């Protein structure tokens, strides 16, 4: 599943301080392998280099 800038997402990464938090996609980058990675802004910071598999669409 792909996300676009401005989408609300939930991070699913047990090693992150933001695991389970809702954030907003602030940037989408394509890797040299053609996959997208994301920078997500949270209330208390941001995470960079997040693969699509670690994100779920947030409930509206």
N, C-alpha and C positions, 0 to 999 in steps of 0.2 A: 504494500500500500504506500502510495506517495503522499506527501504533504506539501503544502505551499506556504509561503511567507504569510504570517497572520493567523494561521490555523492554531486552534487550541488543542493541545496534546497532553497526554499523561505519560511520564517517563517510567519505564519498567526496567530498572537497573539496580539490583540489590547492593552494588558497590558504590552507588552514588548517594550523596547527601540529599539529593532531590527525588529519590525513589518514591513513586506514588503521587508526586505533586503534579498539579496542572500548570503548564507554562504555555508560552506562545512562540511559535517558530519565527525566528528573526532573520535567519539566513539559510538558504539551501545551496549546497555545493555538490558538484559531481566529482566522484573519484576517477582516477585513470582507468578503472575497471567498469565505469558506466553506472555505478551505484550512487545513490544520493546519500549525503550525510547532512546533519542539521545542527544549527546552533539554536538552542531554546532558552528563552529568557524566563526566569522565575521571579517571584516576589523578592527572594533573597539571593539573587545572583544568576548565573547562567552556566550552561553546559555546552561544550562544543564537540564536534565529531561524533554525534550520536547517529547510529544506523537506524533505518526505518523499522527494523525488527524490535527495537527497544522502545518504540513509541506506539501508543494507542490514541485514537481520536477521543477527545474529551466529550463528556455528555454535555449537551446544551442546556 
